[in-house]
Amino acid sequence: VRSIHPTPASFGILVARSGQIVAHLDDKLTLKPVADLVPSLDGDKLAALVTAKAPAEVSVGGADKLLRGREIPGTDWIAVIALDKPEATAGMRSVLIASMISLVIVACAAALIVAGVT
């Protein structure tokens, strides 16, 4: 769990189906309720992470995270990856910005061509 860092501000946790944290970067959280770390992740929401088609958007310590969960076969544990939302979506934002700039350039070029024709 300590080695899970898909992005610098992302992390992994191992949670029992009962809602107790089994492993986390911060050893003080071991055996604490996962709701202490992620208040919105209580009750059935933990189990829903495993079957969800899309990541759950939550706030962890004031930072926006995208959560995905996977069962650990042969245990009652769930591995949860908390991706930092701004870091995880940075690539998409870059493509969107580049597309918008290209669209503006093409529109300006088209306007100049049409203005030159008339």
C-alpha positions in Angstrom: 0.0 0.0 0.0 2.9 2.4 0.8 4.2 2.0 -2.8 0.9 3.0 -4.4 1.4 6.5 -5.8 0.0 6.9 -9.3 0.4 10.6 -9.0 2.3 12.6 -6.3 -0.8 13.5 -4.3 -2.6 10.1 -4.8 -2.5 7.2 -2.4 -3.8 3.7 -1.7 -5.5 2.2 1.3 -6.5 -1.2 2.3 -9.9 -1.4 4.0 -11.8 -4.3 5.5 -15.4 -4.7 4.5 -16.3 -3.8 8.1 -15.0 -0.3 7.3 -11.7 -0.5 9.3 -8.5 0.7 7.7 -6.1 -2.2 7.4 -3.2 -0.3 5.8 -2.5 3.3 5.0 0.6 5.5 4.6 -0.2 7.0 8.0 0.1 4.1 10.5 -2.0 6.1 13.0 -5.0 5.4 10.8 -4.6 1.6 11.1 -7.8 0.0 12.5 -9.6 3.3 12.5 -12.9 3.7 10.6 -12.4 4.6 6.9 -15.0 7.4 7.5 -12.3 9.1 9.7 -10.2 9.6 6.5 -13.0 9.8 4.0 -16.2 11.0 5.7 -18.4 10.2 2.7 -17.2 6.6 2.5 -19.4 5.0 5.1 -21.8 2.1 5.1 -22.6 0.6 1.7 -20.6 3.2 -0.2 -17.4 1.2 0.4 -18.9 -1.9 -1.2 -20.3 0.2 -4.0 -16.7 1.3 -5.0 -16.1 -2.3 -6.1 -19.0 -2.5 -8.5 -19.0 1.2 -9.6 -18.5 1.8 -13.3 -16.9 5.2 -12.7 -14.7 6.6 -9.9 -16.4 8.1 -6.9 -15.7 11.8 -6.4 -15.0 12.6 -2.7 -13.1 15.1 -0.6 -10.2 13.9 1.5 -8.7 16.5 3.8 -10.1 19.3 1.6 -8.6 17.8 -1.6 -10.8 16.4 -4.4 -10.1 12.7 -5.0 -11.4 10.0 -7.4 -11.8 6.7 -5.6 -11.7 3.2 -7.2 -12.0 0.0 -5.2 -11.1 -3.6 -6.0 -11.7 -6.7 -3.9 -8.6 -8.6 -2.7 -9.4 -12.3 -3.5 -9.5 -14.7 -0.6 -10.0 -11.8 2.0 -12.7 -9.4 3.1 -10.4 -6.5 2.1 -10.9 -3.8 -0.5 -7.9 -2.0 -2.1 -8.9 1.6 -2.6 -6.9 4.0 -4.8 -7.5 7.7 -4.2 -6.4 9.6 -7.3 -5.9 13.3 -6.9 -8.6 14.7 -9.3 -6.6 17.7 -10.6 -3.6 15.5 -11.3 -5.6 12.7 -12.8 -7.5 15.0 -15.1 -4.5 17.2 -16.1 -4.0 15.4 -19.4 -7.7 15.9 -20.4 -7.5 19.6 -19.5 -4.4 20.0 -21.7 -6.1 18.3 -24.7 -9.2 20.5 -24.1 -7.2 23.7 -24.0 -5.2 22.7 -27.2 -8.5 21.9 -29.0 -10.1 25.2 -28.0 -7.0 27.1 -29.2 -7.0 25.2 -32.5 -10.8 25.9 -32.9 -10.2 29.7 -32.4 -7.4 29.7 -34.9 -9.4 27.8 -37.5 -12.4 30.1 -37.0 -10.2 33.2 -37.4 -8.7 31.8 -40.5 -12.1 30.9 -42.0 -13.4 34.4 -41.1 -10.4 36.0 -42.9 -10.9 33.8 -46.0 -14.6 34.6 -46.1 -13.8 38.4 -45.6 -11.3 38.2 -48.4 -13.7 36.5 -50.8 -16.5 39.0 -50.3 
